Every structure is written in C-alpha cells, then in structure tokens.
Amino acid sequence: MTSAAFGRRIIEPGARELVLIPGKEASSPASDLVHHNELKEQIRSALMSRIDPSVAVRIPRTRLRGEITNLVGEIATEQRIQLNEIEEATLAAELTNDMIGLGPLEPYLEDDEVTDVLVNGPFDVYVERRGKLEKTSARFRDGEHLVGVAQRIAAAVGRRIDEASPMVDARLADGSRVNIVLPPLVLNGGTISIRKFPAHSLTLEAMVRQRNLSPEIAGVLQIAARSRVNILISGGTGSGKTTLLNAVSQDIDSTERIITVEDAVELQLQQPHVVQMETRPPNIEGAGHVPQRELVRNALRMRPDRIIVGEVRGPEAFDMLQAMNTGHDGSMTTVHANSPRDALYRIENMVMMANLNLPLKAIRMQVASALNLIVHIERMRDGVRRVQSVAEIAGMEGDVVTVRDLFTYRYQSVKPNGSLDGAFETTRMRPDFVSRAARHGLDKELLDCLGISSGS
C-alpha cells in the first residue's frame, strides 16, 4: 500500500490499482462562509472523484473505511476545511455506507432496538423502537440518492426497480424484509419500508419475560406444537405474528421434515431438516411468476411431515387446509385479521378466491376439520405486542364454526408510565385436543397449564 499527496492508491498484494484514480486534484479551497453541510458535500465530491466505486465494493468494510478516513483528512487539509477527528470519522462512515451499505439507513440496521425503518421520501425517515415510531435526523442527499440505495437493495436479490417497474419486495442479507415503491406510484421521491428480524429467534420463554404472553399460554403452545396440533396465528400488520410463529416452531421435533412456503423468507426455523421455498414475482415481460399456491401444492409432493406457510393471503389457503386435512398434522400459518372470528372469515374468503364453487358450508367444514387452534396477537397502544386470545376450533354447530376461548387477555388500567396493566386469564375449558396431547404423554401437563384438574 502506497501513499502520496494526490496519487494515493489502495493496493492489494499481487493486484492492480483498485480504488483511487490518480491525477485528479481536489477542487479550489472552500470559502469560510460556505455552510458546514456544503463543505461536507464538497469533500464528498472531491473524494468520489478519486474513487472507483465498482472496485471499492470488493474491499472489506473495515479497511475501506480506514482508507476513506485518511482521504477525508487529506482533502480537508488541501481545501483548508477544518474538521475534527469525530467529524472526519462520521463523514468517512457516511461515505462508506453510501458505497457498500444503505447510506443513512445503515446505523439503524445495526441498532438492535430498531425493528422497523420507514423512509417517506429523501428527508423523512422514521424508525420503530419498543413498539413506538419516532422521527430520525437521517436524510438522503436527494431523491436520486434514495433511488440509488433502492436499486442497490433490489439488485442484491436479482430484481430491478425503476420507472417501468416501480414496486418491489426484497430482503437484505440479514433476512430483513424490504418493500420499495418509487415514482410515479408515490409523489414524495420514493418510499422504503424495512422490517428487521433479530439475528436469533425469540423463544416462548423470552416472550414470557417481555410479557407478550403468560407462562401458561407458552406451555399450551409448546404442548400444541409437540402434539402436532394445526395452528393459525392471526393479528394485524406488525403485531408479531411471524415472531410468534418462529417461537412456537422451536418445539417441533428435530427429526421431522418441514417445508416452509413464504413470499419472502422470514422464518428462522432451528430444526436440521427444513426446506425453505419462496415465491418468484414476474419478470419485466410478465413471465416466470410462481405464486404461493403453486409452492404449497408442490410442497405436498416433497414428503413433508409439516408444512408451514408464512402467511396465507389468497387461494393458497385452500391448499393449506387440504394439507392439514390429509395427514400433515402440526402444520402452521398466519393471517392478517382483527380477531379469531375474523381470521376464520378471511380464510373462508380466500378459499372462495380459488374459484372452486364450493358451498359455504363445505368450506366451513374444511376449516373446522383442518384447524385446531387460533392464537390472536395484537400490538397494543403502549407498543407492547400481547397475545389477546388462544381459542380452539370445536367443530360445527349448524352452519357455523364453533370457537371457544382457552385464554384471554383482560385490560385493567394504564400505569403512570403509559404502559397497560392487564392479566392473561384462563377460561378453564377442557380442549378437544387433550386426547392428541395424551398420545404424546402431555395431557396432564396441558390440563395443568389450563388450570384444570386432571380428574375433571
């Protein structure tokens, strides 16, 4: 590695010159009257004129950041711009993130407390921490900068986003889910919505500590997973459905073969025998689309012990019910809904989307025989995600699917700090799947969790 005032180069052993383009001098010295942000932009422009970004992306982040820090100091000296060490390091970090990261969003992706990053145009960035949204000081330079970051995200997963194709779902290298919408579909310069996922899945025990559910509910869900009960998790957007599904799935036996089907891979199953399937959107010509329904149908041919659909949104609901009804006990899925009863209505509507011309009673009989347990979770106004009810589907009464609560959450009051006070209560109803738990030697443990005497 060699260094000179205007010909500094980043060299790897045995390689050609990689980053700096020699012979380009910095621009004229900045006036003391220029705004501080304009000075930073001047340094940025001078530095970018000396760097080949296509090669910089191949250099390890730590080394690149160190070299850029040195260059920022050199350019500031050349242009008589006063920057202290903190300002130099901050600017170097921003430039590094622009070249090989997600620009001003990068610090929030590294923050474990942040669960969502929401970009509403180049100058309006929000994050969610502990269930509450807050505006940040992060800014893109302009709309072009935002679009550049969006295109980098899409390109990393082999997709494109531009005026001809202005909307895309993607995921980051760490598994975080991303939705991007660009003009002309939005008028604010572009939006990016990132749903982060922890490096390690939460366990039910951890969710108990966070007061997302009670120890008794956690016990019932563990027994349900081990006893191969078919589970539907319902809730609104951002309520924690996928997190809860991940936690419940950890009690699936490690010897079972699990097939997962998702729009974008989010599930983090811990078992060794897992096959993950992901839908494929149509290409620019409109061809090559592989929807969830085709993947669920194909999963049935892959000798699964269980099928887990990340979220049912359409006609694949029928195929999911068929799987649950044909020997794939212990399958699980999630659905957007406002209550357990609403979840059943949504499943019915999705089955109708399959254009099977089935009478409503036949659809409801499919639902009643396929599903055993509905777990409904909500993000409440204090930002905490709580299980609101655990309900069992107990067959049909006439033309109506019977649902009976096993647990409910009862709101009581608001604490001085703004958090909600309430209690998870058992209804002490004896569930029908206690016989299935008995086959696994878990019936007494199940009844204890429900507060029922094993002799009753």
LUMROKE-546018 format. One record per residue (C-alpha): residue number from 1; x, y negated, z negated. Coordinates in steps of 0.02 Angstrom, whole numbers, plus 32768, in hexadecimal, padded with zeros to 4 digits. Example, Ala and Ser with C-alpha at 12.3 -4.5 7.8 and 13.67 -1.06 7.14 Angstrom:
! LUMROKE-546018
<seq 1	u 8267	v 80E1	w 7E7A>
<seq 2	u 82AC	v 8035	w 7E9B>
! end
This chain:
! LUMROKE-546018
<seq 1	u 8000	v 8000	w 8000>
<seq 2	u 804A	v 7F57	w 8034>
<seq 3	u 801B	v 7EA6	w 800D>
<seq 4	u 803A	v 7DFC	w 8060>
<seq 5	u 7FE7	v 7D52	w 8051>
<seq 6	u 7F82	v 7D60	w 80F1>
<seq 7	u 7FA9	v 7E0F	w 812D>
<seq 8	u 7F75	v 7E79	w 8099>
<seq 9	u 7F4A	v 7F2B	w 80CA>
<seq 10	u 7EFB	v 7FC0	w 8074>
<seq 11	u 7F5B	v 805A	w 80AB>
<seq 12	u 7F41	v 8111	w 8082>
<seq 13	u 7FD9	v 8186	w 808F>
<seq 14	u 7FED	v 81C3	w 8141>
<seq 15	u 7F5A	v 815A	w 817E>
<seq 16	u 7F4C	v 80C3	w 81F0>
<seq 17	u 7F1C	v 8018	w 81AD>
<seq 18	u 7E6D	v 802D	w 8166>
<seq 19	u 7E1E	v 7F90	w 8127>
<seq 20	u 7E6B	v 7EE6	w 8144>
<seq 21	u 7E72	v 7E96	w 81EF>
<seq 22	u 7F19	v 7E38	w 81F2>
<seq 23	u 7F37	v 7D8E	w 823B>
<seq 24	u 7E95	v 7D3D	w 81FE>
<seq 25	u 7EB0	v 7CA9	w 818D>
<seq 26	u 7E39	v 7C63	w 810F>
<seq 27	u 7DCB	v 7BCE	w 8138>
<seq 28	u 7DF4	v 7B1B	w 8102>
<seq 29	u 7DF9	v 7AF3	w 8047>
<seq 30	u 7D51	v 7AD8	w 7FF5>
<seq 31	u 7D1C	v 7A2F	w 7FB5>
<seq 32	u 7D07	v 7A1D	w 7EFA>
<seq 33	u 7C5A	v 79D9	w 7F1D>
<seq 34	u 7C19	v 7A7B	w 7F6A>
<seq 35	u 7B9E	v 7ADB	w 7EFF>
<seq 36	u 7BE7	v 7B6F	w 7EA0>
<seq 37	u 7B7B	v 7BEE	w 7EFE>
<seq 38	u 7BB6	v 7BA5	w 7FA3>
<seq 39	u 7C6A	v 7BBC	w 7F6A>
<seq 40	u 7C46	v 7C71	w 7F45>
<seq 41	u 7BF8	v 7C85	w 7FF1>
<seq 42	u 7C93	v 7C34	w 803E>
<seq 43	u 7D03	v 7CB3	w 7FE9>
<seq 44	u 7C8E	v 7D3E	w 8021>
<seq 45	u 7C98	v 7D05	w 80D7>
<seq 46	u 7D56	v 7CF7	w 80D2>
<seq 47	u 7D68	v 7DA2	w 8085>
<seq 48	u 7CEF	v 7DF6	w 80FD>
<seq 49	u 7D55	v 7DB0	w 818E>
<seq 50	u 7DEA	v 7E15	w 814F>
<seq 51	u 7D8E	v 7EB9	w 812E>
<seq 52	u 7D52	v 7F43	w 81A1>
<seq 53	u 7CB3	v 7F7F	w 8146>
<seq 54	u 7CA7	v 801F	w 81AD>
<seq 55	u 7D4D	v 8057	w 8164>
<seq 56	u 7D33	v 800E	w 80B7>
<seq 57	u 7CA1	v 8084	w 8098>
<seq 58	u 7D1B	v 8117	w 809F>
<seq 59	u 7D86	v 80D5	w 8011>
<seq 60	u 7D5D	v 8109	w 7F5D>
<seq 61	u 7CF5	v 8085	w 7F05>
<seq 62	u 7D70	v 8067	w 7E77>
<seq 63	u 7E03	v 804B	w 7EEC>
<seq 64	u 7D9E	v 7FDD	w 7F63>
<seq 65	u 7D60	v 7F71	w 7ED5>
<seq 66	u 7E11	v 7F59	w 7E95>
<seq 67	u 7E50	v 7F23	w 7F41>
<seq 68	u 7DBD	v 7EAD	w 7F59>
<seq 69	u 7DDD	v 7E60	w 7EAD>
<seq 70	u 7E90	v 7E3A	w 7EE2>
<seq 71	u 7E55	v 7DF0	w 7F87>
<seq 72	u 7DD4	v 7D81	w 7F32>
<seq 73	u 7E5F	v 7D3A	w 7EC5>
<seq 74	u 7ECF	v 7D1B	w 7F5C>
<seq 75	u 7E46	v 7CC4	w 7FC1>
<seq 76	u 7E12	v 7C59	w 7F2D>
<seq 77	u 7EC6	v 7C21	w 7F19>
<seq 78	u 7ED9	v 7BFD	w 7FD4>
<seq 79	u 7E3A	v 7B95	w 7FD6>
<seq 80	u 7E5B	v 7B40	w 7F30>
<seq 81	u 7DBD	v 7B87	w 7EE3>
<seq 82	u 7DC4	v 7B9D	w 7E27>
<seq 83	u 7D80	v 7C45	w 7DED>
<seq 84	u 7DA3	v 7C96	w 7D46>
<seq 85	u 7DC2	v 7D51	w 7D34>
<seq 86	u 7D0B	v 7D77	w 7D0C>
<seq 87	u 7CCF	v 7D18	w 7DA6>
<seq 88	u 7D4F	v 7D71	w 7E14>
<seq 89	u 7D1C	v 7E1B	w 7DD1>
<seq 90	u 7C62	v 7DF3	w 7DE4>
<seq 91	u 7C77	v 7DBB	w 7E98>
<seq 92	u 7CE3	v 7E53	w 7EBF>
<seq 93	u 7C5C	v 7EC5	w 7E78>
<seq 94	u 7BD6	v 7E6E	w 7EE1>
<seq 95	u 7C3C	v 7E81	w 7F80>
<seq 96	u 7C61	v 7F38	w 7F5B>
<seq 97	u 7BA8	v 7F59	w 7F3E>
<seq 98	u 7B7E	v 7F01	w 7FE2>
<seq 99	u 7BF5	v 7F70	w 8044>
<seq 100	u 7BD9	v 801B	w 7FF8>
<seq 101	u 7B45	v 8006	w 7F82>
<seq 102	u 7A9C	v 7FB2	w 7F7D>
<seq 103	u 7AD7	v 7F00	w 7F62>
<seq 104	u 7A84	v 7EA3	w 7ED2>
<seq 105	u 7A1D	v 7F3D	w 7EA4>
<seq 106	u 7AB5	v 7FA4	w 7E74>
<seq 107	u 7AC2	v 7F6D	w 7DBC>
<seq 108	u 7A0D	v 7FA0	w 7D9E>
<seq 109	u 7A27	v 804B	w 7DEB>
<seq 110	u 7AB4	v 8066	w 7D6E>
<seq 111	u 7A49	v 802C	w 7CDB>
<seq 112	u 79FD	v 80C5	w 7C87>
<seq 113	u 7972	v 805C	w 7C39>
<seq 114	u 792F	v 8026	w 7CE3>
<seq 115	u 78AE	v 809D	w 7D2C>
<seq 116	u 786F	v 8036	w 7DC1>
<seq 117	u 78C0	v 7FB3	w 7E2F>
<seq 118	u 7846	v 7F4A	w 7E95>
<seq 119	u 787E	v 7ECF	w 7F1B>
<seq 120	u 77FA	v 7E53	w 7F57>
<seq 121	u 7862	v 7DF6	w 7FD7>
<seq 122	u 7918	v 7DBE	w 7FCF>
<seq 123	u 7905	v 7D4C	w 7F37>
<seq 124	u 7887	v 7DAB	w 7ECD>
<seq 125	u 78C5	v 7E49	w 7E74>
<seq 126	u 786D	v 7E9D	w 7DE2>
<seq 127	u 789B	v 7F34	w 7D78>
<seq 128	u 783B	v 7F9F	w 7CFD>
<seq 129	u 7886	v 7FC1	w 7C52>
<seq 130	u 782B	v 8023	w 7BCB>
<seq 131	u 778A	v 8019	w 7C2F>
<seq 132	u 778C	v 7F5C	w 7C46>
<seq 133	u 77B3	v 7EF9	w 7CE5>
<seq 134	u 782E	v 7E68	w 7CDA>
<seq 135	u 7873	v 7DF2	w 7D5C>
<seq 136	u 7930	v 7DF4	w 7D76>
<seq 137	u 79AD	v 7D74	w 7DB3>
<seq 138	u 79E2	v 7DE6	w 7E42>
<seq 139	u 79D6	v 7D9B	w 7EF0>
<seq 140	u 7A01	v 7DCF	w 7FA0>
<seq 141	u 7A5A	v 7D4B	w 8008>
<seq 142	u 79CA	v 7D45	w 8083>
<seq 143	u 794E	v 7DB4	w 80DE>
<seq 144	u 79D6	v 7DF7	w 8150>
<seq 145	u 7A38	v 7E32	w 80B8>
<seq 146	u 799E	v 7E8C	w 8074>
<seq 147	u 797C	v 7EE1	w 811C>
<seq 148	u 7A32	v 7F19	w 8125>
<seq 149	u 7A25	v 7F70	w 807C>
<seq 150	u 797F	v 7FBE	w 80B0>
<seq 151	u 79CB	v 8002	w 8150>
<seq 152	u 7A5E	v 8049	w 80EF>
<seq 153	u 79E5	v 80A8	w 807D>
<seq 154	u 7984	v 80EE	w 8111>
<seq 155	u 7A1F	v 811D	w 8174>
<seq 156	u 7A64	v 8181	w 80E0>
<seq 157	u 79D3	v 81FC	w 80F1>
<seq 158	u 79D1	v 81FD	w 81AF>
<seq 159	u 793F	v 8186	w 81C6>
<seq 160	u 792E	v 80DD	w 8217>
<seq 161	u 78D3	v 803F	w 81E7>
<seq 162	u 78BD	v 7FA6	w 8255>
<seq 163	u 7832	v 7F41	w 82A5>
<seq 164	u 77FE	v 7FD6	w 830E>
<seq 165	u 77F8	v 8048	w 8275>
<seq 166	u 77E2	v 7FD2	w 81E0>
<seq 167	u 77B2	v 804D	w 8157>
<seq 168	u 7812	v 80E0	w 810F>
<seq 169	u 781B	v 8153	w 8078>
<seq 170	u 78C9	v 818B	w 8048>
<seq 171	u 7933	v 81BA	w 7FB3>
<seq 172	u 79DA	v 8185	w 7F6F>
<seq 173	u 7A6E	v 81F7	w 7F4F>
<seq 174	u 7A3C	v 8208	w 7E97>
<seq 175	u 798C	v 8242	w 7EC7>
<seq 176	u 7934	v 819C	w 7EA8>
<seq 177	u 789B	v 8183	w 7F16>
<seq 178	u 7897	v 80EB	w 7F8A>
<seq 179	u 780C	v 809B	w 7FEF>
<seq 180	u 7839	v 800F	w 8068>
<seq 181	u 77C5	v 7F9D	w 80CB>
<seq 182	u 780A	v 7F17	w 8140>
<seq 183	u 77BD	v 7E8D	w 81AA>
<seq 184	u 7748	v 7E81	w 8204>
<seq 185	u 76E9	v 7EEF	w 8188>
<seq 186	u 7719	v 7E7D	w 80F7>
<seq 187	u 772D	v 7DC1	w 80FC>
<seq 188	u 77B0	v 7DA8	w 8074>
<seq 189	u 784A	v 7DE6	w 80D1>
<seq 190	u 783E	v 7E9A	w 8098>
<seq 191	u 7816	v 7F05	w 8000>
<seq 192	u 7879	v 7F93	w 7FB0>
<seq 193	u 782C	v 7FFE	w 7F26>
<seq 194	u 78A2	v 8074	w 7ECB>
<seq 195	u 7865	v 80F5	w 7E4E>
<seq 196	u 78FC	v 8130	w 7DEB>
<seq 197	u 790B	v 81DB	w 7D9D>
<seq 198	u 797C	v 8208	w 7D0C>
<seq 199	u 7A17	v 826F	w 7D2E>
<seq 200	u 79CF	v 82F4	w 7CBB>
<seq 201	u 7918	v 8321	w 7CAC>
<seq 202	u 78BF	v 82F8	w 7C0A>
<seq 203	u 788B	v 838D	w 7BA4>
<seq 204	u 77E4	v 839D	w 7B4D>
<seq 205	u 7841	v 838B	w 7AA8>
<seq 206	u 7889	v 82E4	w 7AE3>
<seq 207	u 77DC	v 82AC	w 7B1A>
<seq 208	u 779B	v 82D5	w 7A6B>
<seq 209	u 7823	v 8266	w 7A21>
<seq 210	u 77ED	v 81DB	w 7A97>
<seq 211	u 7739	v 81F4	w 7A5C>
<seq 212	u 76FF	v 8220	w 7B0C>
<seq 213	u 76A6	v 82B6	w 7AC0>
<seq 214	u 7698	v 8314	w 7A1D>
<seq 215	u 76FC	v 83AE	w 79E8>
<seq 216	u 765B	v 8414	w 79F3>
<seq 217	u 763A	v 83DD	w 7AA7>
<seq 218	u 76EE	v 8404	w 7AD3>
<seq 219	u 76D8	v 84B1	w 7A88>
<seq 220	u 763A	v 84D3	w 7AED>
<seq 221	u 768D	v 849A	w 7B8F>
<seq 222	u 7725	v 8508	w 7B6E>
<seq 223	u 76B5	v 859E	w 7B4F>
<seq 224	u 764D	v 8575	w 7BEA>
<seq 225	u 76EA	v 8572	w 7C57>
<seq 226	u 772B	v 8617	w 7C0F>
<seq 227	u 767F	v 8668	w 7C1F>
<seq 228	u 7673	v 863A	w 7CD9>
<seq 229	u 75E0	v 85C4	w 7CC5>
<seq 230	u 75B7	v 8559	w 7D5E>
<seq 231	u 75CF	v 84A3	w 7D2C>
<seq 232	u 7594	v 8400	w 7D7C>
<seq 233	u 75E3	v 835F	w 7D3A>
<seq 234	u 7580	v 82C1	w 7D5E>
<seq 235	u 759F	v 8209	w 7D43>
<seq 236	u 75B5	v 8160	w 7D96>
<seq 237	u 764B	v 811B	w 7DF3>
<seq 238	u 76E3	v 8115	w 7D83>
<seq 239	u 768C	v 8171	w 7CF6>
<seq 240	u 7714	v 81F6	w 7CE5>
<seq 241	u 76C4	v 8288	w 7D42>
<seq 242	u 7766	v 82C3	w 7D93>
<seq 243	u 77C8	v 82AF	w 7CF2>
<seq 244	u 7748	v 8319	w 7C95>
<seq 245	u 7746	v 839B	w 7D20>
<seq 246	u 7803	v 83A8	w 7D16>
<seq 247	u 77F9	v 83BE	w 7C59>
<seq 248	u 7773	v 8445	w 7C61>
<seq 249	u 77CE	v 84A3	w 7CEB>
<seq 250	u 7865	v 84BE	w 7C7A>
<seq 251	u 7805	v 854A	w 7C23>
<seq 252	u 77F4	v 85B1	w 7CC2>
<seq 253	u 7854	v 8654	w 7CB6>
<seq 254	u 7900	v 864B	w 7D08>
<seq 255	u 78E0	v 86EF	w 7D66>
<seq 256	u 784F	v 86A8	w 7DCC>
<seq 257	u 785B	v 8669	w 7E7F>
<seq 258	u 7814	v 85B9	w 7E8C>
<seq 259	u 77EB	v 855C	w 7F2C>
<seq 260	u 77D3	v 84A0	w 7F1D>
<seq 261	u 777D	v 8433	w 7FA0>
<seq 262	u 778E	v 8376	w 7F9B>
<seq 263	u 7783	v 82DC	w 8009>
<seq 264	u 782B	v 82A4	w 7FC4>
<seq 265	u 788C	v 8316	w 7F50>
<seq 266	u 7878	v 82DA	w 7E9D>
<seq 267	u 7866	v 8377	w 7E34>
<seq 268	u 78FF	v 83AE	w 7DD3>
<seq 269	u 78DC	v 8463	w 7DA9>
<seq 270	u 7960	v 84B9	w 7D3F>
<seq 271	u 7942	v 856D	w 7D75>
<seq 272	u 79C3	v 85C3	w 7DE4>
<seq 273	u 7948	v 8606	w 7E66>
<seq 274	u 78F7	v 856A	w 7EAF>
<seq 275	u 78D5	v 853F	w 7F66>
<seq 276	u 78AF	v 8487	w 7F83>
<seq 277	u 784A	v 8455	w 801D>
<seq 278	u 7830	v 83A3	w 8058>
<seq 279	u 77BA	v 835B	w 80DA>
<seq 280	u 77FF	v 830A	w 8178>
<seq 281	u 77B3	v 826B	w 81C2>
<seq 282	u 779B	v 8257	w 827D>
<seq 283	u 782D	v 8212	w 82E1>
<seq 284	u 7825	v 8173	w 8348>
<seq 285	u 77CB	v 81D2	w 83D3>
<seq 286	u 7749	v 8210	w 8356>
<seq 287	u 7785	v 82C5	w 835E>
<seq 288	u 77CE	v 833B	w 82DE>
<seq 289	u 7756	v 8316	w 824F>
<seq 290	u 774F	v 83A1	w 81CC>
<seq 291	u 76C6	v 837B	w 814A>
<seq 292	u 76B1	v 83C6	w 809D>
<seq 293	u 7627	v 843A	w 80D6>
<seq 294	u 769B	v 8496	w 814E>
<seq 295	u 771F	v 84A6	w 80C6>
<seq 296	u 76A3	v 84EC	w 8047>
<seq 297	u 7667	v 856B	w 80C8>
<seq 298	u 771A	v 859B	w 80EF>
<seq 299	u 7743	v 85AA	w 8036>
<seq 300	u 76C3	v 8636	w 8029>
<seq 301	u 772E	v 869C	w 80A3>
<seq 302	u 77CC	v 8685	w 803B>
<seq 303	u 77A0	v 8700	w 7FB0>
<seq 304	u 778A	v 867D	w 7F27>
<seq 305	u 7762	v 86A6	w 7E73>
<seq 306	u 7725	v 85F4	w 7E5D>
<seq 307	u 7705	v 8561	w 7ED0>
<seq 308	u 7719	v 84B0	w 7E8F>
<seq 309	u 76D6	v 8421	w 7EF9>
<seq 310	u 771C	v 837B	w 7EBE>
<seq 311	u 7679	v 8321	w 7EE4>
<seq 312	u 75DF	v 8354	w 7F47>
<seq 313	u 759F	v 82C6	w 7FB4>
<seq 314	u 753D	v 8316	w 8040>
<seq 315	u 7503	v 83B9	w 808F>
<seq 316	u 7595	v 8419	w 8043>
<seq 317	u 7529	v 841D	w 7FA5>
<seq 318	u 74C6	v 84AC	w 7FF4>
<seq 319	u 7563	v 8512	w 8016>
<seq 320	u 75A0	v 84F0	w 7F66>
<seq 321	u 74FD	v 8532	w 7F1E>
<seq 322	u 750B	v 85CB	w 7F8F>
<seq 323	u 75B9	v 85EC	w 7F4C>
<seq 324	u 757C	v 85E1	w 7E99>
<seq 325	u 74EE	v 8658	w 7EC2>
<seq 326	u 755A	v 86DA	w 7F19>
<seq 327	u 75D7	v 8715	w 7E98>
<seq 328	u 7646	v 867D	w 7E82>
<seq 329	u 7615	v 865E	w 7DCE>
<seq 330	u 7674	v 85D8	w 7D71>
<seq 331	u 7675	v 855F	w 7E04>
<seq 332	u 7671	v 84A5	w 7DDF>
<seq 333	u 764E	v 8400	w 7E35>
<seq 334	u 7622	v 834A	w 7E12>
<seq 335	u 759C	v 82D5	w 7E53>
<seq 336	u 7575	v 821B	w 7E46>
<seq 337	u 74D8	v 8209	w 7DDC>
<seq 338	u 748D	v 81A3	w 7D4F>
<seq 339	u 744C	v 8235	w 7CE6>
<seq 340	u 7444	v 82F4	w 7CE9>
<seq 341	u 7396	v 82EE	w 7D35>
<seq 342	u 73D0	v 8271	w 7DB8>
<seq 343	u 7462	v 82E7	w 7DE0>
<seq 344	u 73E5	v 8371	w 7E0A>
<seq 345	u 7382	v 82FB	w 7E7B>
<seq 346	u 7420	v 82CA	w 7ED5>
<seq 347	u 7451	v 8380	w 7EF1>
<seq 348	u 73A3	v 83A1	w 7F37>
<seq 349	u 73B4	v 830F	w 7FB0>
<seq 350	u 7460	v 8349	w 7FE7>
<seq 351	u 741F	v 83F8	w 800D>
<seq 352	u 7396	v 83A8	w 8077>
<seq 353	u 741F	v 8350	w 80DA>
<seq 354	u 7457	v 83FB	w 8117>
<seq 355	u 73B9	v 8401	w 8184>
<seq 356	u 7389	v 84AF	w 814B>
<seq 357	u 72CE	v 848A	w 8145>
<seq 358	u 72C2	v 84DF	w 809B>
<seq 359	u 7229	v 84B6	w 8031>
<seq 360	u 7250	v 844E	w 7F97>
<seq 361	u 7223	v 84DC	w 7F21>
<seq 362	u 729F	v 854F	w 7F77>
<seq 363	u 7328	v 84CC	w 7F64>
<seq 364	u 7300	v 84B7	w 7EAD>
<seq 365	u 7305	v 8572	w 7E93>
<seq 366	u 73B3	v 8573	w 7EE1>
<seq 367	u 73E9	v 84E8	w 7E6C>
<seq 368	u 739F	v 853B	w 7DD2>
<seq 369	u 73F1	v 85E2	w 7DF6>
<seq 370	u 749B	v 859A	w 7E28>
<seq 371	u 74BF	v 8517	w 7DA2>
<seq 372	u 74CE	v 853D	w 7CE8>
<seq 373	u 750F	v 849E	w 7C96>
<seq 374	u 7507	v 83E3	w 7CBC>
<seq 375	u 7581	v 8371	w 7C62>
<seq 376	u 755A	v 82B8	w 7C74>
<seq 377	u 75E0	v 8236	w 7C4F>
<seq 378	u 75D7	v 8178	w 7C54>
<seq 379	u 764D	v 80E5	w 7C42>
<seq 380	u 75F7	v 807D	w 7BBC>
<seq 381	u 75FC	v 7FC1	w 7BA6>
<seq 382	u 7690	v 7FC8	w 7B2E>
<seq 383	u 76F6	v 801B	w 7BB7>
<seq 384	u 76F9	v 80C8	w 7B66>
<seq 385	u 76C2	v 815C	w 7BCD>
<seq 386	u 7650	v 81CE	w 7B67>
<seq 387	u 75F1	v 826D	w 7B8A>
<seq 388	u 753B	v 823B	w 7B7B>
<seq 389	u 74EE	v 82E7	w 7B84>
<seq 390	u 7512	v 839F	w 7B9F>
<seq 391	u 7477	v 83F3	w 7BE5>
<seq 392	u 744F	v 84A4	w 7C18>
<seq 393	u 73E5	v 84D0	w 7CAF>
<seq 394	u 7367	v 854C	w 7C6B>
<seq 395	u 730C	v 8587	w 7D07>
<seq 396	u 7268	v 8549	w 7D52>
<seq 397	u 71C0	v 8517	w 7D0B>
<seq 398	u 714A	v 8514	w 7D9E>
<seq 399	u 719F	v 84A9	w 7E23>
<seq 400	u 7211	v 844E	w 7DA9>
<seq 401	u 72C3	v 847B	w 7D74>
<seq 402	u 72CA	v 8485	w 7CB6>
<seq 403	u 7358	v 8425	w 7C62>
<seq 404	u 7377	v 842A	w 7BA6>
<seq 405	u 73F8	v 83C7	w 7B47>
<seq 406	u 747C	v 841F	w 7AE0>
<seq 407	u 74D6	v 837F	w 7AAC>
<seq 408	u 74AD	v 82C6	w 7ABA>
<seq 409	u 7508	v 8226	w 7A8D>
<seq 410	u 74A6	v 81B1	w 7A1C>
<seq 411	u 74D7	v 80F9	w 7A20>
<seq 412	u 74CD	v 80A8	w 7974>
<seq 413	u 751D	v 7FFB	w 7970>
<seq 414	u 75A7	v 7F89	w 79AD>
<seq 415	u 7642	v 7F7A	w 7940>
<seq 416	u 7691	v 7ECF	w 791B>
<seq 417	u 771C	v 7EF3	w 7999>
<seq 418	u 769B	v 7F0E	w 7A24>
<seq 419	u 76A7	v 7FCC	w 7A2C>
<seq 420	u 7609	v 8033	w 7A22>
<seq 421	u 75DF	v 809F	w 798D>
<seq 422	u 757D	v 813E	w 79A8>
<seq 423	u 7579	v 81FA	w 798E>
<seq 424	u 757B	v 8298	w 79F5>
<seq 425	u 74E8	v 8300	w 79B8>
<seq 426	u 74BB	v 83B6	w 79D7>
<seq 427	u 7407	v 83E6	w 79F8>
<seq 428	u 7429	v 8494	w 79B2>
<seq 429	u 73D6	v 84E3	w 7A4A>
<seq 430	u 740F	v 8595	w 7A6C>
<seq 431	u 744F	v 8595	w 7B20>
<seq 432	u 7426	v 861E	w 7B9D>
<seq 433	u 74DD	v 8633	w 7BCB>
<seq 434	u 7503	v 8675	w 7B1C>
<seq 435	u 74EE	v 8724	w 7B67>
<seq 436	u 7575	v 86FC	w 7BE7>
<seq 437	u 75E6	v 86BD	w 7B5C>
<seq 438	u 75C5	v 8760	w 7AFF>
<seq 439	u 7610	v 87C2	w 7B91>
<seq 440	u 76B1	v 8762	w 7B70>
<seq 441	u 76A7	v 8773	w 7AB3>
<seq 442	u 7683	v 86B9	w 7A9F>
<seq 443	u 75CC	v 86B9	w 7A6A>
<seq 444	u 75E9	v 869C	w 79B0>
<seq 445	u 7664	v 8611	w 79D4>
<seq 446	u 75E6	v 85C1	w 7A4A>
<seq 447	u 755A	v 85C4	w 79CA>
<seq 448	u 75CE	v 857B	w 7946>
<seq 449	u 75F5	v 84E8	w 79B9>
<seq 450	u 753B	v 84CA	w 79D0>
<seq 451	u 751A	v 84D1	w 7915>
<seq 452	u 74B1	v 856F	w 7925>
<seq 453	u 74BA	v 8602	w 78AF>
<seq 454	u 74EE	v 869E	w 790E>
<seq 455	u 745A	v 86F7	w 78BE>
<seq 456	u 73D8	v 867F	w 7901>
! end
